[in-house]
Amino acid sequence: MPLSLLSVVPTPSPHDSGVREIATFSGRVAYVTLCLALAWGVLAATGWIQRTTGHQTLRGGHVVLATVALATGLLHALSFLLLDDDSLTVLTLIVPIDDLGHAFGVVGMELLIAVAVAAGLRRVIHENRLRFHQVGYVAVALLVIHAWFGAVAGGHLAVVWLGGITAVVPALLLSVLRLLPPHVLVRIGLLGATPEDPPVFGGAGKLQVRVDDKLCHRYGVCQAEAPKVFQLHGDGLEYVRRPGRAQVSQAEAAARACPMRAITLQEAGR
């Protein structure tokens, strides 16, 4: 066969090989810490850490893991700009226009950055901030899909399959549990009637809500569970002391989910 008919695959330079190794390593670290951040955030938001350990929730752990995931994810993306082959530009790194796997990663990272900025501005942004924070679930899903696309393209599927599936399964399971209604969790035994759980009330006017200002850290989980009972504002947390019948179950869910156990429910008049 004539040499001219042979397809020649250029050997990557040592520089590009080193850059791709950095990108691969940072991508794997971002993948694992992202899954851990999601799992830890669910445990912190629901108070399950406190129930299992007896200690107050270490919410800072979620912030640290999320920060590491965001930093290593950005390192993974920006490292491709250092390649000599110019396979990626700043434009293609920001706008997903080249392929589907890249699009999942770009959109997921942009959503994650937006969620991080909104979380950092929680003292300025109050309305819908907690609902927007839930976009993080979508961002994680997109980035996980991007990681699997990258593993297939780079020939590292076996590594991601063995290590990646181990990291993503707990995060996925906890995310599903987080989105289930409280009564379903009670039914399957993950939440139960313990001395720390609030009592169940049946009618309007029989429930009195109290919040311990010393314990409350304004995380806003109560607002996410019962927006008609609890509201975060610039001057603190406002809440309805005697919610109506329609809000009783939501108030009970908020009391169960409060990471700091700052909400107590009592019968009116006690």
C-alpha positions in Angstrom: 0.0 0.0 0.0 1.4 3.4 -0.9 2.5 5.5 2.0 0.3 8.3 0.8 -2.8 6.3 1.4 -1.9 5.5 5.0 -3.6 7.7 7.6 -1.1 9.1 10.0 -2.2 9.8 13.6 0.1 12.5 15.1 1.7 11.6 18.4 0.6 14.1 21.1 3.4 16.3 22.4 4.7 15.8 26.0 3.1 19.2 26.8 -0.4 18.1 25.6 0.0 14.7 27.3 0.8 16.5 30.6 -2.2 18.9 30.2 -4.6 16.0 29.5 -3.3 14.2 32.5 -4.1 17.2 34.6 -7.5 17.5 33.0 -8.2 13.8 33.7 -7.1 13.9 37.3 -9.0 17.2 38.1 -12.1 15.9 36.4 -12.1 12.7 38.5 -11.6 14.7 41.7 -14.4 17.1 40.7 -16.7 14.1 40.0 -16.1 12.4 43.3 -16.3 15.6 45.4 -19.4 16.7 43.6 -21.2 13.5 44.5 -20.0 13.8 48.1 -21.1 17.4 48.3 -24.5 16.5 47.0 -24.8 13.6 49.5 -23.5 15.7 52.4 -25.9 18.6 51.5 -28.9 16.3 51.6 -27.8 14.9 54.9 -27.3 18.4 56.3 -30.5 19.8 55.0 -32.7 17.0 56.3 -30.9 16.7 59.7 -30.2 13.0 59.1 -26.6 13.6 60.2 -27.7 14.8 63.6 -30.1 11.9 64.0 -27.5 9.3 63.3 -24.5 10.9 65.1 -26.2 12.9 67.9 -24.2 16.0 67.0 -25.3 19.2 65.3 -25.0 19.2 61.6 -21.6 20.2 60.2 -23.1 22.2 57.3 -19.6 23.6 56.6 -18.6 20.2 55.2 -21.1 20.7 52.4 -19.6 24.1 51.6 -16.1 22.8 51.6 -16.9 19.8 49.3 -18.9 22.0 46.9 -16.0 24.5 46.8 -13.5 21.8 46.0 -15.8 20.3 43.3 -16.3 23.7 41.7 -12.5 24.6 41.8 -11.4 21.3 40.4 -14.1 21.4 37.8 -13.0 24.8 36.6 -9.4 23.5 36.5 -10.5 20.6 34.4 -12.3 22.9 31.9 -9.6 25.6 31.8 -6.7 23.1 31.3 -8.0 22.3 27.8 -7.2 25.9 26.8 -3.5 25.1 27.3 -3.4 22.4 24.6 -1.3 23.1 21.6 -3.8 21.6 19.2 -6.3 24.4 20.0 -9.1 21.9 20.2 -11.0 24.2 22.6 -11.3 28.0 22.6 -12.8 30.3 25.2 -16.0 30.5 23.1 -16.5 26.8 22.9 -15.7 26.5 26.6 -18.6 28.9 27.4 -21.1 28.1 24.6 -21.9 24.4 24.0 -21.7 24.3 20.2 -19.4 21.4 19.4 -20.8 18.1 20.8 -23.4 16.7 23.1 -21.0 15.5 25.8 -19.3 18.9 26.0 -22.7 20.6 26.1 -23.7 18.7 29.2 -20.5 19.7 31.0 -20.7 23.4 30.0 -24.4 23.8 31.0 -23.9 21.8 34.2 -20.8 23.9 35.2 -22.6 27.2 34.5 -25.6 26.2 36.5 -23.3 25.1 39.4 -21.5 28.5 39.3 -24.9 30.3 39.3 -26.0 28.2 42.4 -22.8 29.0 44.2 -23.1 32.7 43.5 -26.8 32.7 44.7 -25.7 30.8 47.9 -23.0 33.4 48.5 -25.6 36.2 48.2 -28.1 34.7 50.5 -28.1 37.8 52.7 -29.1 39.9 49.6 -31.2 37.4 47.7 -34.1 35.9 49.7 -37.0 35.3 47.4 -36.8 32.0 45.5 -33.2 31.6 46.6 -33.9 28.2 48.1 -35.9 27.0 45.1 -33.0 28.1 42.8 -30.6 26.2 45.0 -32.4 23.0 44.0 -31.1 23.7 40.4 -27.9 22.2 41.8 -29.5 18.7 41.4 -29.9 19.4 37.7 -26.3 20.7 37.5 -24.9 17.6 39.2 -26.9 15.3 36.8 -25.6 17.1 33.7 -22.0 17.0 35.0 -22.3 13.3 35.8 -23.5 12.6 32.2 -20.7 14.7 30.9 -18.2 12.7 32.9 -19.5 9.4 31.4 -19.3 10.9 27.9 -15.7 12.0 28.6 -14.8 8.5 29.9 -16.1 6.9 26.8 -14.3 9.3 24.5 -11.0 9.1 26.4 -11.0 5.3 26.9 -11.3 5.5 30.7 -14.8 4.0 31.0 -13.6 1.1 33.2 -12.1 3.5 35.7 -15.2 5.6 35.9 -17.4 2.6 36.0 -15.6 1.1 39.0 -15.0 4.3 41.0 -17.6 6.6 39.5 -20.6 4.4 40.0 -19.6 3.9 43.7 -19.7 7.7 44.2 -22.8 8.5 42.3 -25.2 5.8 43.7 -25.3 7.2 47.3 -25.7 10.7 46.0 -28.6 9.6 43.7 -30.3 7.6 46.4 -30.1 10.5 48.9 -31.4 13.0 46.3 -34.4 10.8 45.6 -35.1 10.5 49.3 -34.8 14.2 49.7 -37.5 14.8 47.2 -39.9 12.4 48.7 -42.7 13.8 50.9 -42.1 13.3 54.7 -45.1 11.0 55.1 -43.5 8.6 52.6 -40.2 8.6 54.6 -42.2 7.8 57.7 -44.0 5.0 56.0 -40.7 3.4 54.8 -39.1 3.8 58.2 -36.5 6.5 57.5 -38.4 9.0 59.7 -40.3 7.8 62.7 -42.0 8.9 65.9 -39.0 9.5 68.3 -38.9 11.7 71.3 -37.2 14.4 69.2 -39.8 14.3 66.5 -42.7 16.8 66.7 -46.1 15.5 67.6 -48.9 15.2 65.0 -51.7 17.7 65.2 -55.0 17.3 63.6 -56.9 20.6 63.4 -56.6 24.3 62.8 -55.8 26.4 65.8 -54.3 23.4 67.7 -50.7 23.9 66.6 -48.4 26.5 68.0 -45.0 27.1 66.3 -41.9 28.3 68.2 -38.4 28.9 66.9 -35.3 29.1 69.1 -33.4 32.2 67.8 -30.2 30.9 69.4 -30.3 27.6 67.5 -31.7 29.0 64.2 -28.9 29.6 61.6 -31.3 30.9 58.9 -30.5 28.0 56.5 -34.0 28.3 55.1 -34.9 24.6 55.0 -38.1 25.4 56.9 -39.1 27.9 54.2 -38.5 25.2 51.5 -40.7 22.8 53.4 -43.4 25.3 54.5 -43.2 28.5 52.6 -46.6 29.7 53.9 -45.5 29.3 57.5 -41.8 30.4 57.4 -40.2 33.2 55.4 -36.6 34.5 55.4 -36.1 38.2 55.1 -33.3 40.6 55.6 -34.0 41.1 59.3 -34.3 37.4 60.1 -36.9 34.6 60.0 -40.6 35.4 60.2 -43.1 32.6 60.9 -46.8 32.1 61.6 -47.2 31.1 65.2 -50.5 29.3 64.7 -50.8 28.0 61.2 -54.1 26.8 59.8 -55.2 23.2 59.1 -53.8 23.2 55.6 -50.3 24.2 56.8 -50.1 21.7 59.7 -48.4 18.9 57.8 -45.9 21.4 56.2 -45.0 22.8 59.6 -44.4 19.3 60.9 -42.2 18.5 57.9 -40.2 21.8 58.5 -39.7 20.8 62.1 -38.4 17.4 61.1 -36.1 18.8 58.4 -34.6 21.7 60.4 -30.9 20.8 60.7 -30.4 22.7 63.9 -33.6 21.4 65.6 -34.7 25.0 66.3 -38.4 24.5 65.6 -40.7 23.1 68.2 -44.4 22.4 67.8 -46.8 22.4 70.8 -50.5 22.3 71.4 -51.9 25.8 71.6 -52.2 27.0 75.2 -49.5 24.7 76.7 
